[in-house]
Amino acid sequence: MSERAPHDDPDGSGTDPTTLWHGRFAEPPNEALMAMSISIRFDQRLWRDDLAGSRAHVNGLLRAGIIDTDETSAIQEALSQVEREFETESFEFFDTDEDIHTAIERRVTELAGDAGAKLHTGRSRNDQVATDIRLWCRRELTAVAAKVFALQQVLLDRAEAHRYAILPGYTHLQRAQPVLLAHHLLAHGWALGRDVDRLMQSVARLDVSPLGAGALGGSSLPLDPAATAEELGFASVFTNSLDAVSDRDFVAEALFDLSLLAVHLSRLGEEWILWTSEEFGFATLTDAFATGSSMLPQKKNADIAELARGKSGRMIGNLVGLLVTLKGLPLAYNRDLQEDKEPLFDSVDQISLVLDAIRGMIATARFNEAAMREAASSQTVAAIDVAEWLVQRNVPFRQAHSIVGALVRRHLAGEASLDSLVTTELGPEAAALLSADSSIANRRSPGGGGSQTLDSQLSAYRAMLGREQQLIE
């Protein structure tokens, strides 16, 4: 899309007729003011939403008898022409186009003449931009949720393909208990399910049309906000015009949802950084989803996982920045609210990149089941099973914990292997519990990491994906 110089000053007033407020001022805006005010660089991505809102608003003006059918047709055709120009990247911007709303209105007026000059009747940029952002968020947050859903599906596919693989589960990054790899992968999937739920709840809450609220107090014209809301597909319409133009709760909520999603992806990325290291060796990345070193020929780096970890801080910063912007604003609209768009757009862009890349990384990686099993086969990892065996024989848990803990201490001091110590002190039945396979087989508690509850968990997980798919669609 190209840029052109501003219009000349045809009336010789010394003011700039391309600004939306030029009639009130005796001199054109200062360059420093315009440089600080212009948002066209980043808000032009709202063009589809601005056109949608404008079409509905024009139809509302027709219903109200403010414009006639000929004027409506001229404006709607101009809006269609603008749409074609954006789609073909031939729309020409002027350097006086302060924002996407100004640019589109200016072009519509060029195309439709006096009829185009009626486009903004009964509307303010305040309710216009609020409408645009809600339309954008409704679409883009749903698209993010769809990407999360796709990652959840990959986790399910990998879990089903490796349902018998065993690895150590960790607390404090210390080996704690043997668990199924499927159980571990689905743990991330359940967390992502909450992210989808939050995103779609946010979409439901923001699905309110502010169009018709005007600058802050509505309009004396016979507009019908409910009708334009219905035309735009909104679930409801505003009930307080002051709140409608000043509310950015939905942007803050979206940024929180995206930040927490980023935190979950960061945690996932951290594990894959560890798992693909030579020290762990639990997984190997394909060449297409890894990078090398500019100096060290042998290197294969999990850069996707590292960037997922790094970008979480950026998205948390976007959330905090907006909250600080909002915290001291009086009603109704204030220009500070222009600062809502860049963090929102950036967070959606970044999370989309991360989701696509990390999904591909996990989908194509090779799991090293032997290395996982070896790490999970340390006899001390199943020590809790011996303690619980004692509990089943009426030994108080604290006493059982002390007995087994003392045997582990003697083993680590080099006295003997743990299974031989357990055999001597507690018998062969207890010693047989120290294997990873035995531990997994005996884990029966609902929702646990053993094999006996995996089928029910897989069934519940698939049901969750089915509900999510319905929400997203």
VENMO-V932848 format. One line per field, one symbol per residue. phi: phi as a letter, one per 30 degrees, with the letter a starting at -180 (. if undefined). A space follows every 10 residues. Layout:
phi: ???
//
This chain:
phi: .cbbddddcd cidiccdddd bdddccbddd edddddddbe eccdddeddd dddddddddd ddddidbcdd dddddddddd ddeddddchc dcccdcddad dddddddddd dciddddced eibcdddddd dedddddedd ddddeddded deddddeddd dbdcdbbddb bhicecbdbd eeddddeddd dddddddded dddddddbdc djdidabibd dddbeddddd ddiddabecb dddedcdbed ddddddeddd edddddddde dddddcdddc idbbddddcb bccdbcdddb cddedddddd dddddddddd ededdddcdd dcdbdededd dedddddddd dddddddddd dddcdcdcdd ddddddcedd dcdddddddd edcideeddd eddddddddd dddjdadddd dddddbjddd dddddddddd dddcdeidcc ddcddddddd dddddddddd ddd
//
